Amino acid sequence: MKPLAIFGGTFDPIHIGHLSVAWEAAELLDAEVRLMPASVPPHRSPPTASAEQRVGMLRAALCGQSRLTLDTRELNRHGPSYTIDTLYEFRRELGDRPLVLLLGADAFAGLRSWHRWRDLFDVTHIGMINRPGVDACMPVELERTVAPRRTEDLNVIRGQPAGRVIELMVTPLEVSATRIRELLAEGRDPRYLLPAGLFDDPALLAPYRGALMH
């Protein structure tokens, strides 16, 4: 059964680094990938753009293809948005279909700070996104938990609904949303760091134009 992979973030704004990672993960896993913007991230400051504005940018960025899709369910939730709650919701909808949570290596290394992090393995696989030649440094407790769950076999991921960890090596593409916001605030035009569709409608990038960056 083809997995469903979830790629979350603030996407403030969505940029080519996000899209490149999501597309490569879709190919490596032979999966549908849903980009899921977060509403109120528990561990960081609120996004510059509103939820509605970020959805507009995502729709423009994803136009013209069907492998990457948009899921806005977290934007409808009040209060802090915890990943485990969303994943349980997906699991109720998917039955035994394999579910894969895509996480960067740095985020994965900090998994112990997540709300109910051990429960994640009950409802999802984790696809750890890494760059070739880079070894992620993980805390001992996390490595002990993860070690028996590791696999390099896609058939294992496709044959089980949850519980495994697979490392996905993707093309290095260093793009900073913070730097993009700074460039836009300065009146510059970071055209090749953002999806072309975002420049078709000037209103899409308006939240960042002239904004005071902290």
KOLMAR-607815 format. One line per field, with one value per residue (C-alpha): residue number from 1; residue in one letter; chain; x, z, y. Coordinates in Angstrom, 3 decimals. Example, Ala and Ser with C-alpha at 12.3 -4.5 7.8 and 13.67 -1.06 7.14 Angstrom:
REM residues 2
pos: c(1 / 2) .
code: c(A / S) .
unit: c(A / A) .
u: c(12.300 / 13.670) .
w: c(7.800 / 7.140) .
v: c(-4.500 / -1.060) .
***
This chain:
REM residues 214
pos: c(1 / 2 / 3 / 4 / 5 / 6 / 7 / 8 / 9 / 10 / 11 / 12 / 13 / 14 / 15 / 16 / 17 / 18 / 19 / 20 / 21 / 22 / 23 / 24 / 25 / 26 / 27 / 28 / 29 / 30 / 31 / 32 / 33 / 34 / 35 / 36 / 37 / 38 / 39 / 40 / 41 / 42 / 43 / 44 / 45 / 46 / 47 / 48 / 49 / 50 / 51 / 52 / 53 / 54 / 55 / 56 / 57 / 58 / 59 / 60 / 61 / 62 / 63 / 64 / 65 / 66 / 67 / 68 / 69 / 70 / 71 / 72 / 73 / 74 / 75 / 76 / 77 / 78 / 79 / 80 / 81 / 82 / 83 / 84 / 85 / 86 / 87 / 88 / 89 / 90 / 91 / 92 / 93 / 94 / 95 / 96 / 97 / 98 / 99 / 100 / 101 / 102 / 103 / 104 / 105 / 106 / 107 / 108 / 109 / 110 / 111 / 112 / 113 / 114 / 115 / 116 / 117 / 118 / 119 / 120 / 121 / 122 / 123 / 124 / 125 / 126 / 127 / 128 / 129 / 130 / 131 / 132 / 133 / 134 / 135 / 136 / 137 / 138 / 139 / 140 / 141 / 142 / 143 / 144 / 145 / 146 / 147 / 148 / 149 / 150 / 151 / 152 / 153 / 154 / 155 / 156 / 157 / 158 / 159 / 160 / 161 / 162 / 163 / 164 / 165 / 166 / 167 / 168 / 169 / 170 / 171 / 172 / 173 / 174 / 175 / 176 / 177 / 178 / 179 / 180 / 181 / 182 / 183 / 184 / 185 / 186 / 187 / 188 / 189 / 190 / 191 / 192 / 193 / 194 / 195 / 196 / 197 / 198 / 199 / 200 / 201 / 202 / 203 / 204 / 205 / 206 / 207 / 208 / 209 / 210 / 211 / 212 / 213 / 214) .
code: c(M / K / P / L / A / I / F / G / G / T / F / D / P / I / H / I / G / H / L / S / V / A / W / E / A / A / E / L / L / D / A / E / V / R / L / M / P / A / S / V / P / P / H / R / S / P / P / T / A / S / A / E / Q / R / V / G / M / L / R / A / A / L / C / G / Q / S / R / L / T / L / D / T / R / E / L / N / R / H / G / P / S / Y / T / I / D / T / L / Y / E / F / R / R / E / L / G / D / R / P / L / V / L / L / L / G / A / D / A / F / A / G / L / R / S / W / H / R / W / R / D / L / F / D / V / T / H / I / G / M / I / N / R / P / G / V / D / A / C / M / P / V / E / L / E / R / T / V / A / P / R / R / T / E / D / L / N / V / I / R / G / Q / P / A / G / R / V / I / E / L / M / V / T / P / L / E / V / S / A / T / R / I / R / E / L / L / A / E / G / R / D / P / R / Y / L / L / P / A / G / L / F / D / D / P / A / L / L / A / P / Y / R / G / A / L / M / H) .
unit: c(A / A / A / A / A / A / A / A / A / A / A / A / A / A / A / A / A / A / A / A / A / A / A / A / A / A / A / A / A / A / A / A / A / A / A / A / A / A / A / A / A / A / A / A / A / A / A / A / A / A / A / A / A / A / A / A / A / A / A / A / A / A / A / A / A / A / A / A / A / A / A / A / A / A / A / A / A / A / A / A / A / A / A / A / A / A / A / A / A / A / A / A / A / A / A / A / A / A / A / A / A / A / A / A / A / A / A / A / A / A / A / A / A / A / A / A / A / A / A / A / A / A / A / A / A / A / A / A / A / A / A / A / A / A / A / A / A / A / A / A / A / A / A / A / A / A / A / A / A / A / A / A / A / A / A / A / A / A / A / A / A / A / A / A / A / A / A / A / A / A / A / A / A / A / A / A / A / A / A / A / A / A / A / A / A / A / A / A / A / A / A / A / A / A / A / A / A / A / A / A / A / A / A / A / A / A / A / A / A / A / A / A / A / A) .
u: c(0.000 / 1.427 / 2.397 / 1.072 / 3.874 / 3.330 / 5.679 / 4.813 / 6.132 / 5.174 / 6.019 / 6.555 / 7.041 / 7.083 / 10.374 / 12.260 / 14.082 / 10.766 / 9.536 / 12.781 / 12.804 / 9.126 / 9.485 / 12.578 / 10.920 / 7.879 / 10.109 / 12.249 / 9.205 / 6.931 / 4.447 / 1.847 / 3.212 / 0.985 / 2.391 / 0.732 / 1.133 / 1.194 / -1.173 / 0.425 / 3.823 / 4.429 / 8.204 / 8.624 / 7.287 / 4.135 / 4.588 / 4.826 / 2.099 / -1.372 / -2.707 / -4.829 / -1.848 / 0.387 / -2.303 / -2.519 / 1.231 / 1.131 / -1.709 / 0.241 / 3.435 / 1.749 / -0.234 / 0.321 / 1.220 / -0.542 / 2.154 / 2.483 / -0.804 / -1.977 / -3.553 / -4.863 / -6.331 / -3.958 / -5.049 / -8.551 / -7.346 / -7.410 / -4.423 / -1.012 / -0.740 / 0.808 / 1.928 / 0.836 / -2.808 / -2.757 / -1.174 / -3.827 / -6.415 / -4.682 / -4.490 / -8.235 / -8.802 / -6.204 / -6.844 / -3.743 / -2.312 / 1.366 / 1.901 / 5.307 / 6.188 / 9.005 / 11.512 / 14.829 / 17.775 / 18.045 / 14.359 / 14.626 / 17.590 / 15.408 / 12.462 / 12.573 / 11.324 / 8.136 / 4.798 / 4.317 / 7.204 / 7.297 / 3.675 / 4.669 / 5.882 / 2.437 / 0.839 / 3.518 / 6.819 / 9.414 / 11.352 / 14.503 / 15.670 / 19.418 / 22.132 / 24.623 / 27.832 / 26.261 / 25.821 / 23.060 / 24.157 / 21.406 / 21.074 / 21.783 / 18.223 / 16.779 / 19.279 / 18.423 / 14.735 / 15.308 / 17.957 / 15.609 / 13.175 / 15.599 / 15.187 / 16.554 / 13.909 / 11.017 / 8.987 / 9.068 / 7.617 / 4.955 / 4.081 / 3.440 / 1.267 / 3.739 / 6.685 / 9.828 / 12.481 / 13.971 / 16.728 / 16.156 / 19.186 / 18.206 / 20.035 / 21.580 / 19.747 / 20.362 / 17.573 / 16.608 / 13.052 / 14.420 / 16.809 / 14.049 / 11.860 / 14.765 / 15.322 / 11.648 / 11.508 / 14.419 / 12.489 / 14.663 / 13.430 / 14.624 / 13.087 / 15.118 / 14.604 / 10.820 / 8.392 / 7.660 / 3.931 / 4.461 / 5.510 / 2.429 / 0.288 / 1.979 / -0.467 / 1.031 / 4.320 / 2.826 / 3.058 / 6.854 / 7.344 / 8.671 / 7.979 / 10.194 / 12.295 / 13.129) .
w: c(0.000 / -0.973 / 2.165 / 3.071 / 4.233 / 6.296 / 6.018 / 8.553 / 9.192 / 9.431 / 5.732 / 6.446 / 3.484 / 1.549 / -0.392 / -2.811 / 0.019 / 1.414 / -2.005 / -2.952 / 0.255 / -0.052 / -3.687 / -3.097 / -0.122 / -2.284 / -4.853 / -2.354 / -0.494 / -3.542 / -1.371 / -1.474 / 0.537 / 2.280 / 3.319 / 6.578 / 7.844 / 11.619 / 13.340 / 16.700 / 16.933 / 20.639 / 20.503 / 18.400 / 17.841 / 15.745 / 11.953 / 10.212 / 7.722 / 8.843 / 8.388 / 5.447 / 3.801 / 4.215 / 2.729 / -0.253 / -0.813 / -0.492 / -2.997 / -5.487 / -4.907 / -5.360 / -8.455 / -11.568 / -9.962 / -7.852 / -5.910 / -3.232 / -1.710 / 1.002 / 4.326 / 6.468 / 9.410 / 12.013 / 11.119 / 12.337 / 15.780 / 18.647 / 20.941 / 20.598 / 17.809 / 18.930 / 16.249 / 18.170 / 18.204 / 14.457 / 13.806 / 15.852 / 13.721 / 10.555 / 11.925 / 12.550 / 8.933 / 7.293 / 8.962 / 8.305 / 5.517 / 6.218 / 7.603 / 7.558 / 9.474 / 7.673 / 9.991 / 9.405 / 11.186 / 13.625 / 14.541 / 14.931 / 17.295 / 19.514 / 19.507 / 23.284 / 23.820 / 21.871 / 23.586 / 24.121 / 21.794 / 22.530 / 21.366 / 17.865 / 17.005 / 17.769 / 14.947 / 12.365 / 10.786 / 10.824 / 7.724 / 8.937 / 6.239 / 6.075 / 3.688 / 2.202 / 4.236 / 7.360 / 10.507 / 12.789 / 16.434 / 18.663 / 22.440 / 23.862 / 25.102 / 21.687 / 19.871 / 22.148 / 21.364 / 17.643 / 17.017 / 16.887 / 14.732 / 11.968 / 8.495 / 5.028 / 3.330 / 1.765 / 1.716 / 5.524 / 5.536 / 3.012 / 4.875 / 8.307 / 9.319 / 11.830 / 14.148 / 11.994 / 11.223 / 7.752 / 6.810 / 3.610 / 1.940 / 0.001 / -2.095 / 0.096 / -0.529 / 2.157 / 2.057 / 5.066 / 5.500 / 7.943 / 5.308 / 2.705 / 5.050 / 5.607 / 1.861 / 1.223 / 4.094 / 2.466 / -0.789 / -2.564 / -4.873 / -3.886 / -7.035 / -7.226 / -3.576 / -3.846 / -6.106 / -9.265 / -8.508 / -5.500 / -7.779 / -9.994 / -7.392 / -5.497 / -2.608 / -1.736 / -0.522 / 0.872 / 4.542 / 4.334 / 2.333 / 4.645 / 7.733 / 10.764 / 11.302 / 14.915) .
v: c(0.000 / 3.384 / 5.350 / 8.762 / 11.061 / 14.213 / 17.192 / 19.866 / 23.350 / 26.984 / 27.553 / 31.236 / 31.446 / 28.167 / 28.061 / 25.831 / 24.050 / 22.807 / 21.715 / 19.985 / 17.917 / 17.022 / 15.984 / 13.838 / 12.163 / 11.413 / 9.746 / 7.820 / 6.475 / 6.269 / 8.124 / 10.834 / 13.762 / 16.285 / 19.638 / 20.607 / 24.189 / 24.559 / 26.968 / 27.838 / 26.108 / 25.324 / 25.869 / 29.025 / 32.535 / 33.058 / 33.207 / 36.591 / 35.683 / 34.683 / 31.171 / 32.323 / 34.015 / 30.963 / 28.722 / 31.061 / 30.782 / 27.006 / 26.702 / 28.805 / 26.810 / 23.421 / 24.333 / 22.203 / 18.874 / 16.257 / 14.420 / 17.102 / 18.207 / 20.576 / 19.593 / 22.454 / 20.516 / 21.962 / 25.488 / 24.644 / 23.614 / 26.109 / 26.526 / 24.855 / 22.325 / 19.031 / 16.600 / 13.505 / 14.671 / 15.225 / 11.837 / 10.041 / 11.811 / 10.594 / 7.069 / 6.982 / 8.028 / 5.789 / 2.449 / 0.325 / 2.481 / 3.257 / 6.747 / 8.460 / 11.619 / 13.447 / 15.133 / 16.835 / 15.243 / 18.173 / 17.989 / 14.235 / 14.612 / 16.814 / 14.424 / 13.883 / 17.450 / 16.701 / 16.144 / 12.362 / 11.580 / 7.858 / 7.530 / 8.671 / 5.179 / 3.737 / 5.696 / 6.520 / 5.641 / 8.407 / 9.385 / 11.115 / 13.513 / 13.840 / 14.965 / 12.503 / 12.367 / 13.874 / 11.792 / 13.011 / 13.200 / 11.817 / 11.602 / 8.129 / 7.601 / 8.410 / 6.210 / 3.278 / 3.735 / 4.124 / 1.434 / -1.599 / 0.362 / 1.329 / -0.085 / 0.598 / -1.527 / 0.363 / -2.858 / -2.866 / 0.660 / -0.296 / -3.496 / -1.968 / 0.980 / 2.455 / 1.902 / 2.078 / 4.698 / 5.066 / 7.503 / 9.463 / 11.014 / 14.135 / 16.700 / 19.432 / 22.700 / 25.294 / 27.878 / 29.998 / 31.272 / 33.861 / 35.194 / 35.248 / 37.306 / 39.714 / 40.112 / 40.776 / 43.282 / 45.134 / 45.362 / 42.799 / 40.064 / 36.536 / 35.085 / 31.876 / 30.979 / 30.917 / 29.021 / 31.003 / 31.005 / 33.267 / 36.122 / 35.906 / 37.664 / 40.543 / 40.085 / 36.673 / 38.142 / 41.355 / 40.187 / 40.351 / 43.549 / 46.230 / 44.090 / 44.657 / 41.518 / 40.582) .
***
